Amino acid sequence: MLYKKKDSIGSYLVTFQHKEGSYAETYRVKDSLGKTRFLKLIDYSKLNRHQIDDNGHVVEVEISKCLNHHNLCRYIDSGNIMVNGGQRTYIVTEFVSGETLAQRIIRDDDISVYDIKKIAKAVLSALDSIHNQDEPIVHGEVTIQNVMLNLVGGLEDLKLIDFGHARFLNQPPAKPNLNELNPFYFAPERFSGVCQIQSDIYSVGVMMYHLLYGELPWFLDISRIKGDKVERILSEREKPLKIPTTDIFELDEQFLNCIVKALSYDVENRFQSAQEFIKAIDGEIKVERQATYRKVKSDETKKDGNDAKRSLSHKVEGPGFAAIAGMDELKLQMREEVIEPLHNPEEYRRYGVTIPNGMLLYGPPGCGKTFFAKHFAEEVGFNFMQVTPATLKSKWINATQENIAKMFEEAESNAPTIIFIDELDDLLKDRALAEDKGMSGINEFLAQMDRTGEKGIFIIGATNKPDVLDSAVLRAGRLEKKYYLGVPDKAAREALFKLYLEKRPYDFGIDYGKLADMTENYVSADIQLIVNDASRTALKLKSKITMELLVQTIGKTKQSITNDELIRYNNIRAIMNGEKTQNGSRPKIGFK
């Protein structure tokens, strides 16, 4: 690396050396205002002729100036410098704190179909932006290494990065360097130098397949191939695409057809635009089954020596309720009312005590319903299956019913199983408010719920809107146990600060009582955000997380739940419990 910490590159101060590549070095830097930026330093002498335009400008720099989309890194600055008698150019963009998609799947390879869809749509949204420039741009290297997941946002906030091999569409053909790039992400036409919008579409299809099955489509160990590697790669792609016969209940035929269509050998058979691809993923465009794939037994494809992903249901191991700060009364109540009966069903049946089939977690957003459900599963010791309405619902006739039935079948085959459904109101809305196409799904779910206990299935539903749930969901024998997760009390807030600071370099003079006093009516997500923001500030300062930093961060962080919203939730809680509301009236049964 040419520069070390505290060196200057132009007007930018180096704070961290990232990596050295074939033609560039990357750095984390600070600008004159002290803001953290990302800087890429490019060596002119190591660029090929296709990376420099007719005017002598670096193509990557010119492309970076055109980027304007929330899924692309914002261009800030660029310039030229001389280093050891050689010319260098630099690009400065916004800095994204996070990890690449490649790093994410190494750390946690369990990515759901729902999340794969979100990733694909965000990448396609970025591509749609560059493909529709006045001078269309082709990224040319869409891979899991070039998708940056933002630490402070969701998957939809990811960034498509590294335009080092990007091209304007009107540039002449150029064959890629196989020593620098991953050939298995290349569309077939790329090997002959042709680079089109549909070439990026193909790469997104590769990424989706890779995330879904844990391996690359038509993969070959090219290190063992003698002779023309490109010819062998292309001949392999003329064979039908192998689709493992995995049992992923979220994997509907439409989604699979989208992947296969994107991976079509011929350009004209792929999606013709990123927007068309997005609409297909959302089900707005029906994609018929493609004739270019065949299903194979799961043991024909391997993932790091293990079988390809098979089931959404999995055993969760961990500390259970011990990991949940505060809520002691609620945890005790759950142990008595739910956990003990689940652990000793025969004893409870002998006394004629009903074993609960499920429970509802409700309350304001950010109060830890998902977090609580996962640790409940650890406490109980059952297999855990987490789903969202988006993975079950479909616009196609009877498809939602089939998805729901498939989910319950998988849960039964892996019993005892906890099914956790977040945003339950989106799936089981009051039938008086639901559209006709959603009725069959609601009816199917209610019918399946009537038989869960005897099949070793326990359902946990979570919602911020319990008042719009169909009343039948809350009847005895279904989600009969209802638990309110509200804002944490003082003791819980103290415990949350301790929990979130536990594995970080914090100062020992932390007054947790004062922090709790300052965050009354803050939800757990607010406290986590405060600690994260204070940690980022401490990292920049190269200091420990101090009381002063935490107090300053609290002053800048508003509570996410307003007092009016808290009053509304307290009234909902009163209705659920059959108590008087805050206006003094006796609530009617139900929410109507």
Secondary structure by P-SEA (a helix, b strand, c coil): cccccccccccbbbcccccccccbbbbbccccccccbbbbbbccccccccccccccccaaaaaaaacccccbbbbccccccccccbbbbbbbccccccccaaaaaaacccccaaaaaaaaaaaaaaaaaaaaccccccccccccccbbbbccccccccccccccccccccccccccccccccccccccccccccccaaaaaaaaaaaaaaaaccccccccccccccccaaaaaaaaaaccccccccccccccaaaaaaaaaaaccccccccccaaaaaaaaaccccccccccccccccccccccccccccccbbbbbcccccccccaaaaaaaaaaccaaaaacaaaaaaacbbbbcbbbbbccccccaaaaaaaaaaaaccbbbbbccccccccccaaaaaaaaaaaaaaaaaccbbbbbccccccccccccccccaaaaaaaaaaaaaccccccbbbbbbccccccccccccccccccbbbbbccccaaaaaaaaaaaaccccccccccaaaaaaacccccaaaaaaaaaaaaaaaaaacccccaaaaaaaaaaccccccaaaaaaaaaaaaaaaccccccccccccccc
